[in-house]
Amino acid sequence: MNKNITIKDIAKLASVSVSTVSRVINHDPSVADATQKKVSKVINEYHYQPSMIARGMVSKKTNMIAVIVSDITNPYFNQFVAILEKRLLLAGYTLSLFDSQTALTTDKDSVLAIESKIVNQIRENHFDATIILGGLIDRLNIPQDYLKTLENLISEMPTIIVGRANITELPNSENLTYLNRDQIIPTKLLVNYMLKQKHHQFIFIGGNASAWITNDRTNTFKEVLLENNVPISDDYIFNNNFYFQDGYNAAKHVIQSQLSFDAVVAINDRVAMGFLRGIKDLTNLDFSEFALGSCEFFEENAFSIPRITSVDHNIEALSNSAAQLLIATLEKQSLQTSLPDITPKLILGESC
């Protein structure tokens, strides 16, 4: 087998055009029998395996779906993509993951260059559709250059943006679908539960201040406290990022600032775990002396000591919804069933 042979080589050997080879590959009945036999003979002789792109040159469909994330090690992205891939494979589609690794990158120009390049690669490689889970799309202020890049993508293929309900800077398009991931209800569930336990000195830790998710969770946290006549100042809100180390750094900040507290709300489980480790390493404070809750449950929480009271955003249902919407769009069908219920639920642990 010649692994390096291309569709152009087959066309040259058979003395036909590349589009004719593509029509033969796709069993186009308009190709003359003699031409069909001639091209097929060359394909068989060289054991040519047509790529998905070659198959799609006539049908305009490759059955390939692009998924963009900013850090696949994030449990949310990881779980979402794993469920999505399973559903798409069963429906005959192949998923290609583009992990920009920009979640921890502070250089704005570098992030813009990387994510724009990925979008343009997707366009050039003729994917059938794109699902965007994170990156610049999660910024409160999305760069204009990136918005223009997205406009070009959306004009060419169905695109699902998971997370935000609407991005007003993007034009309305039949190709653009938003799958909302509510941040207000989960945060209210957690903070109200902690208030019922009579806590009154709250701290909020974690989350990048430039992200809409952080903005929604932090603002909801403050609003619920104020509605319940619990004072809160910005000194008690520490937005750094979404990882273990950020929780640990938050513990350092709380200790160095000598903040009094009896309840801590973390942006997610990993930040909560990092905070616990920091408290353990840096103080004599026992975990039982304060309440700790997390705005977002990760499956690894089941093995944490203590297990953290957290909010399950029902990522499985969210991912299945994305798969259903995508398949229905690509196959030009109406949804056969209603989308799964994505209602979040509070998972009680041992931390409060």
Secondary structure, DSSP 4 states (H G I P E B T S, - for coil): --TT--HHHHHHHHTS-HHHHHHHHTT-TTS-HHHHHHHHHHHHHTT----HHHHHHHHS---EEEEEES-TTSHHHHHHHHHHHHHHHHTT-EEEEEE---TT---HHHHHHHHHHHHHHHHHTT-SEEEE-SSGGGBSS--HHHHHHHHHHHHHS-EEEEE-S--TTSPP-TTEEEEE--SHHHHHHHHHHHHHTT---EEEE---TTBHHHHHHHHHHHHHHHHTT----GGGEE---SSHHHHHHHHHHHHHTT---SEEEESSHHHHHHHHHHHHHH----GGGSEEEESS--GGGGGSSSPPEEEE--HHHHHHHHHHHHHHHHTT---SSPPPP---EEE--S--
